[in-house]
Amino acid sequence: MDQPAGYLHWGFILISYPNLILIGIMVVLFVAALLLPFPGHASGDKGRKS
């Protein structure tokens, strides 16, 4: 904690490793939220009203 964080140099991109890890976690959570079904979501026609 008493030293500055390391940085990733990739072309014109300069980002610290802790920020890169945080962005990666946020992307994984976003993709999981898109792909995983809602809890308690009824599959099929059980909960539908016509």
C-alpha positions in Angstrom: 0.0 0.0 0.0 3.0 2.3 0.3 3.9 2.0 -3.3 2.1 3.3 -6.4 0.1 0.7 -8.4 1.6 -0.8 -11.5 0.4 0.3 -14.9 -0.4 -1.5 -18.1 1.0 0.2 -21.2 -0.7 -1.0 -24.3 -0.3 1.4 -27.3 -2.0 4.6 -26.2 -3.8 2.9 -23.3 -2.5 3.5 -19.8 -4.4 1.9 -17.0 -3.5 0.8 -13.5 -3.8 -2.9 -12.7 -6.4 -2.5 -9.9 -8.7 -0.5 -12.2 -8.2 -3.1 -15.0 -9.3 -5.8 -12.5 -12.3 -3.8 -11.4 -13.4 -3.2 -15.0 -13.0 -6.9 -15.8 -15.2 -7.9 -12.8 -17.9 -5.4 -13.9 -17.9 -6.8 -17.4 -18.2 -10.3 -16.1 -21.1 -9.3 -13.8 -22.8 -7.5 -16.7 -22.6 -10.5 -19.0 -23.8 -12.8 -16.2 -26.8 -10.5 -15.6 -27.7 -10.7 -19.3 -27.4 -14.5 -19.5 -28.7 -15.7 -16.2 -32.5 -15.9 -15.7 -34.3 -13.9 -13.1 -34.8 -15.8 -9.8 -38.3 -17.1 -9.5 -39.0 -16.6 -13.2 -41.5 -19.1 -14.4 -40.4 -21.2 -17.3 -43.1 -22.2 -19.8 -46.7 -21.1 -19.7 -47.4 -21.5 -16.0 -47.4 -17.9 -15.0 -48.9 -16.4 -18.1 -52.4 -15.0 -18.4 -54.0 -14.9 -21.9 
